[in-house]
Amino acid sequence: MREQTHQGAGFPIACYTSMNPYSVSEGMWKARPVIGSAVGGIIDQIADGTGILLPDPADLNAFGQAARLLLTDQAEGARLGQAAHARIRENYVADTHLIRCATLLGRLISEDQSP
């Protein structure tokens, strides 16, 4: 599977529930356009323009259309993949979370010390 994710045209994720979809993050980090179901945490990760979000995970026709798009329009696939990588880098990398938590903690401390 590792080899396919490095060379594939897309990264399809088939699931009906997913609260913390590491597989989506992996595909996006590898700059692959992700086709995912609009369930759980996948909804938060795949923003408009960073992948293809399918409203119904059981709609095989919609999945086929999305896959066909990525296989036939390589430029669009590359654009989605780059946007996906940028989104993961900006929002889901551990350093980003650490900086956000430290900033929040700093604000809470300064609010607590206000008269």
Secondary structure in CASP SS format (residue, H / E / C, confidence):
PFRMAT SS
TARGET T0000
AUTHOR 0000-0000-0000
METHOD secondary structure of the structure
MODEL  1
M C 1.00
R H 1.00
E H 1.00
Q H 1.00
T H 1.00
H H 1.00
Q H 1.00
G C 1.00
A C 1.00
G C 1.00
F E 1.00
P E 1.00
I C 1.00
A C 1.00
C C 1.00
Y C 1.00
T C 1.00
S C 1.00
M C 1.00
N C 1.00
P C 1.00
Y H 1.00
S H 1.00
V H 1.00
S H 1.00
E H 1.00
G H 1.00
M H 1.00
W H 1.00
K C 1.00
A C 1.00
R C 1.00
P C 1.00
V E 1.00
I E 1.00
G E 1.00
S E 1.00
A C 1.00
V C 1.00
G C 1.00
G C 1.00
I H 1.00
I H 1.00
D H 1.00
Q H 1.00
I C 1.00
A C 1.00
D C 1.00
G C 1.00
T C 1.00
G E 1.00
I E 1.00
L E 1.00
L E 1.00
P C 1.00
D C 1.00
P C 1.00
A C 1.00
D C 1.00
L H 1.00
N H 1.00
A H 1.00
F H 1.00
G H 1.00
Q H 1.00
A H 1.00
A H 1.00
R H 1.00
L H 1.00
L H 1.00
L H 1.00
T H 1.00
D C 1.00
Q H 1.00
A H 1.00
E H 1.00
G H 1.00
A H 1.00
R H 1.00
L H 1.00
G H 1.00
Q H 1.00
A H 1.00
A H 1.00
H H 1.00
A H 1.00
R H 1.00
I H 1.00
R H 1.00
E H 1.00
N H 1.00
Y C 1.00
V C 1.00
A H 1.00
D H 1.00
T H 1.00
H H 1.00
L H 1.00
I H 1.00
R H 1.00
C H 1.00
A H 1.00
T H 1.00
L H 1.00
L H 1.00
G H 1.00
R H 1.00
L H 1.00
I H 1.00
S H 1.00
E H 1.00
D H 1.00
Q C 1.00
S C 1.00
P C 1.00
END
